């Protein structure tokens, strides 16, 4: 089942990649460092966003009844 469209998938991948590497890239690490332990939560959130973009399926969308994919499914 697919419930993530092209634009949503691209945005999830880009934002997920930024969140995932923000801790490791020096210019971005300065912004994330004051968050303390929350930086690990942001990294995990980035990994989840990349995972949902790769699978084209978001469990939260299913619970909320959302579908950004143009295809209609039975």
N, C-alpha and C positions, 0 to 999 in steps of 0.2 A: 504494500500500500504506500502510496506517495501522497504527501500533503504539504510539501514545500515547493514553491515555484522557483523559477530561475532567478529573479531579482532577490527574493528572500534568501535563496541558497548562496548567492554571491555575497550579500551583506553579512550573512552568518559566517562565511569563510573569512572575510576580511577582518571583521571585528574580532572573531575568535583568534585569528592569527596574531593580531595586535595584543590582545589580552594574554595570549600564551607566551609571547616573547618579551612582553613589557618588563618582566623581572630581570631579564638577561641582557638587554640592550642598554648600554650606559645612559644615553639621553632620556630614555623612558623610565629607567630604574630610579632616577631622581624624583620622578612624580609618584612612583608607586611605593618607594621606601617609607614615607611617613605613615602608610597604612598598617604597618606592622604585620601581624599574622594574616590580615585580610588579603594581602598580596597573593597568598596561596589559594585562597578562595577564588580570586580573579583568574588565576592561572587555571584552576580546575574548570571554571565557567567557560574559559576560552577553549579548553579541550572538548567540553561537551558541545559547544557551538560548532566546532569543526566536525565533530562526530555526527551531529544531526545534519549538517550540510552534506557530508559524504553519503549518508544513508538516505537522504531526502525524506526523512520521516521524523516528526517531532511528537513525542507522546503528549506534551502539554497541549498541542493543537488538537489532538484527538479528544482530550478531556473537555476542551472548550468548544469543540465543534467548528474549528477554523480550518480553512484550506486555501492556501495561496497558489496552489497549482491550478493551471488552466483546465486540466482534464477533469471531467466529472466521472466519478466512480459509482458503480451500482450500490 
